């Protein structure tokens, strides 16, 4: 599965061929270096490990430095693995750039969503809250009943409730690539992606698109 690491730059807008305004998110994608190649014969599965964001050597552990020196790659802060269904064609030391994707392709973008701290159920889950009449003065944003009383006598697992909102691994699927600028290492995708500006994101081929292609064979 083709993929690349990058940073979320921010949102802007482009004009398509018909002149319509399209909201896009700009991603600074790559360059990424192939630091390890795994195959089904040697590791039990096919995958490629890529590194992103060069960093000074002293900021890495001894194990990380040794791993990158063995691969002949620069000192990289971020390492991620991309699974492949078949043996990958990439080799250790290859460079993956933004042109790994083309304009018009569908991609999945994964990242850590913005953390919004401890939030109530109305904001976290979209609860409607209590009625604003019939004597209720302090239950407008309450969750309401949490379950039965004596039986079972406790809140069931998975019950929606207030708690930590955001700061979780999130994937947005089937985003269309609107622009690829390999010289400046930029990819623009239609719509929004997880995380704040500057956050690390992983851009991969669309899983649903690959499944459709396999089913069509």
PyMOL commands that set and color helices and strands:
alter all, ss='L'
color gray80, all
select helices_A, chain A and resi 40-43+57-59+62-71+98-100+121-125+207-216
alter helices_A, ss='H'
color red, helices_A
select strands_A, chain A and resi 3-15+21-29+32-38+46-54+76-84+95-96+106-112+118-119+163-164+169-181+186-190+200-205
alter strands_A, ss='S'
color yellow, strands_A
deselect
rebuild
show_as cartoon
